[in-house]
Amino acid sequence: MQPLYIALDFPTWEESRVFLEKNELDNVGVKVGMELFYREGVQVIEQLKLRNHPVFLDLKLHDIPTTVMKAMRNLAALEVDIVNVHALGGNRMIQKAKEGLQSSSDSRHETKLIAVTILTSMDESSMQKELGLEGSLTDHAIHLAKESCESGADGVVCSVHEALAIKEVCGEQFSTVTPGIRLKDSAKDDQHRIATPGFAKQNGSDCIVVGRSITQAEKPLTAYHQVMKEWEND
C-alpha cells in the first residue's frame, strides 16, 4: 500500500493519461473511482499498470454477500493494490468479499480489502438525520471498523479524525486509508471531515487520498511534492 494515491476524478482515460504524462507524475499511486471505471472498464486499470502506477480501485461494493464475492473474484484478476466495499453491507458481505479475492488472487500478489465506514462527505448531523444513526459519528466509525476487522478486512476508509481511535481498537496492523485531504490553502469542496497531510500522519493515517489539491492545482507536480513533504515532515 502506497502512502498516497491521487484521485483520478476525470471522466475519461484520455484525460487521465494526459494529466499524468503532462505533469510528469510517473509511477505514482492513483485511485480509480466509479466515474472513470464505469466508462472505461478494465482497460483503464491495464493501462495504468503498464505505466507502473499502483492502483486503488474505489468501487465501494455493497450488495448481497454472494454477488459481492463473485464480483471480487473478477476484480482479483486485475491485481490492484486495494479494492473496497461498504462496511454497512455487514460482516457476512465482507467475509465473502475477502473469500472472493483470495480464491482468485495470484499467490504472488495480494490485493488489500478495505471497508468504507462513514463517508467523509457526511457530518454527524447528516448521519443522524439521513441515515437514522443515533449517537456520535466517531463511535459509529469505530464500530464499523471493528466489525470489518473481525470479518477479515485489511483496513478501512475513514476520516482522519477517526483514524487514531480505530487504530487503538483494531491494532496498528489494521490499515487506515483517509480521503478528504487538503493542503492548507485548498478549498473544502464537498468534503466535511477534512485534514492536511501532516495532521493525517500524526493522527493515525497509513495512507492518504488526495484529489483536487493536486489535480486542480496550477502546478500539479509541485502540489504532489508539497503533499509528500507535509506527509513526511510534519
CORNOR-V957344 format. One record per residue. RES is the residue in one letter. OMEGA is omega in degrees with one decimal (none if undefined). NEAR is the number of other ideal C-beta (glycine too) atoms within 8 Angstrom. D_FIRST is the distance of its C-alpha to the first C-alpha in Angstrom with 1 decimal. Layout:
# CORNOR-V957344
RES,OMEGA,NEAR,D_FIRST
RES,OMEGA,NEAR,D_FIRST
This chain:
# CORNOR-V957344
M,179.1,9,0.0
Q,175.5,9,3.8
P,-176.6,9,6.7
L,171.0,14,8.6
Y,175.9,13,9.3
I,179.0,15,13.0
A,178.4,14,14.9
L,-177.6,12,17.1
D,177.5,9,20.0
F,-177.2,10,22.5
P,-175.9,6,24.9
T,174.5,9,24.8
W,-179.0,10,22.8
E,178.1,6,25.5
E,178.0,9,25.0
S,-179.4,13,21.2
R,-179.5,9,21.9
V,179.4,8,24.6
F,-177.3,13,22.5
L,-177.1,13,19.8
E,-179.5,7,22.5
K,-176.2,6,25.0
N,174.7,10,22.8
E,177.9,6,21.3
L,-175.0,10,17.7
D,171.7,7,16.8
N,-179.3,5,13.4
V,175.7,12,11.7
G,-179.8,13,8.9
V,175.0,15,11.1
K,176.8,14,11.8
V,-178.3,13,14.7
G,-174.8,11,17.0
M,-175.3,8,20.2
E,-176.6,9,22.5
L,-176.4,16,21.1
F,-177.9,13,20.2
Y,175.6,7,23.6
R,-170.8,8,25.5
E,178.9,9,23.9
G,-173.7,7,22.5
V,-174.5,6,20.5
Q,179.6,8,21.7
V,176.9,13,19.5
I,179.3,13,16.3
E,179.4,9,18.2
Q,179.1,10,19.3
L,179.8,11,15.9
K,174.5,10,14.7
L,180.0,6,18.0
R,174.6,9,17.2
N,174.9,6,13.9
H,168.8,11,11.8
P,-171.1,10,8.2
V,168.0,15,9.2
F,-179.3,16,8.8
L,-168.8,14,12.2
D,-178.7,10,13.9
L,175.1,10,17.1
K,-178.1,9,17.6
L,-178.8,13,19.7
H,-176.7,9,22.7
D,178.7,8,25.5
I,-172.4,6,27.4
P,-177.4,12,25.4
T,179.4,7,26.8
T,179.3,8,26.0
V,178.3,17,22.4
M,-178.7,12,22.2
K,176.6,9,23.8
A,-179.2,11,21.6
M,175.5,18,18.4
R,178.8,12,20.2
N,-178.8,8,20.6
L,-179.6,13,17.1
A,-178.7,14,15.7
A,-179.7,7,17.6
L,178.2,11,15.5
E,174.1,9,12.5
V,178.7,12,10.0
D,-171.1,10,6.3
I,165.4,13,7.5
V,-177.4,15,11.2
N,175.4,15,13.3
V,172.2,17,16.8
H,179.0,10,19.3
A,179.6,14,19.8
L,174.8,6,23.4
G,174.7,12,23.7
G,-175.0,7,24.3
N,-177.1,8,23.4
R,179.0,8,24.9
M,179.4,14,22.9
I,178.2,18,19.5
Q,-179.3,11,20.8
K,176.2,13,21.9
A,178.7,15,18.7
K,178.3,13,16.9
E,179.0,10,20.0
G,177.8,15,19.8
L,-175.4,15,16.3
Q,-177.8,8,17.2
S,-176.3,8,20.6
S,-176.2,10,19.6
S,170.1,11,16.3
D,-177.7,5,16.9
S,179.3,4,16.8
R,-177.8,3,14.9
H,177.5,7,12.0
E,173.5,4,10.3
T,-179.6,14,9.3
K,175.9,11,8.1
L,176.2,16,11.0
I,-176.3,16,11.3
A,178.9,16,14.8
V,178.4,12,16.4
T,176.8,13,18.9
I,-177.2,12,21.3
L,-179.4,5,20.8
T,174.1,11,20.7
S,-179.3,6,23.7
M,168.8,11,25.7
D,-174.3,8,27.5
E,-178.9,7,29.4
S,-179.3,6,32.6
S,176.5,9,31.3
M,-178.3,13,29.4
Q,-175.7,11,32.7
K,-172.1,7,34.9
E,-179.9,7,33.0
L,179.9,8,31.1
G,180.0,6,33.8
L,179.4,7,31.5
E,179.9,4,33.6
G,-174.8,6,32.4
S,177.8,6,29.7
L,-179.9,11,26.5
T,-179.8,9,24.6
D,179.1,8,26.2
H,178.8,13,25.3
A,179.0,16,21.6
I,179.0,12,21.6
H,-180.0,8,23.6
L,177.9,14,21.4
A,179.7,18,18.3
K,178.9,10,20.5
E,179.3,11,21.6
S,178.4,14,18.2
C,-178.8,11,17.1
E,-179.9,7,20.5
S,174.7,11,20.1
G,177.4,7,17.0
A,179.4,14,14.1
D,-179.1,7,10.9
G,179.6,12,10.9
V,164.0,19,12.7
V,-178.5,11,13.1
C,172.1,14,15.8
S,173.6,12,17.7
V,-173.5,16,17.1
H,176.0,8,20.6
E,-170.3,14,19.7
A,-176.8,15,16.4
L,178.6,8,18.3
A,177.9,11,20.7
I,176.7,16,18.2
K,-178.3,12,16.7
E,-178.4,6,20.4
V,-171.4,9,21.0
C,178.7,9,18.0
G,-176.1,7,17.0
E,-177.5,4,14.5
Q,179.4,4,12.2
F,-170.1,13,12.0
S,174.6,12,9.1
T,-179.9,14,10.7
V,-170.2,17,9.6
T,171.0,16,12.7
P,179.4,11,14.6
G,-178.8,12,18.1
I,-180.0,15,17.2
R,167.0,12,20.3
L,-171.6,11,21.8
K,-176.5,5,25.0
D,-178.0,3,27.3
S,178.5,8,25.5
A,178.0,5,27.0
K,-175.8,8,25.8
D,-174.3,5,26.5
D,176.7,4,26.0
Q,177.3,11,23.5
H,-174.0,9,25.2
R,-172.9,10,22.7
I,179.0,10,21.3
A,175.4,14,20.3
T,178.8,11,19.7
P,-179.8,15,16.5
G,177.7,10,18.3
F,178.9,10,19.4
A,-178.9,15,16.0
K,-177.8,10,14.8
Q,-173.0,6,18.1
N,167.3,11,18.0
G,179.4,10,15.0
S,174.6,12,12.2
D,-172.0,9,8.7
C,179.0,13,7.5
I,175.5,15,10.4
V,-176.7,14,11.8
V,179.1,12,14.8
G,-169.5,11,17.5
R,177.7,10,21.1
S,175.9,13,20.9
I,-171.7,12,19.6
T,179.6,13,20.9
Q,177.6,5,24.3
A,176.9,9,24.7
E,177.3,2,27.7
K,-174.6,7,25.6
P,-179.5,11,22.0
L,177.2,9,20.9
T,178.7,8,22.6
A,177.5,12,21.0
Y,180.0,14,17.4
H,177.7,8,18.4
Q,176.5,9,20.0
V,-179.0,16,17.0
M,178.2,11,15.1
K,179.3,8,18.3
E,179.8,12,18.7
W,-172.9,14,15.2
E,-170.6,7,15.8
N,-176.5,6,19.5
D,none,10,20.5
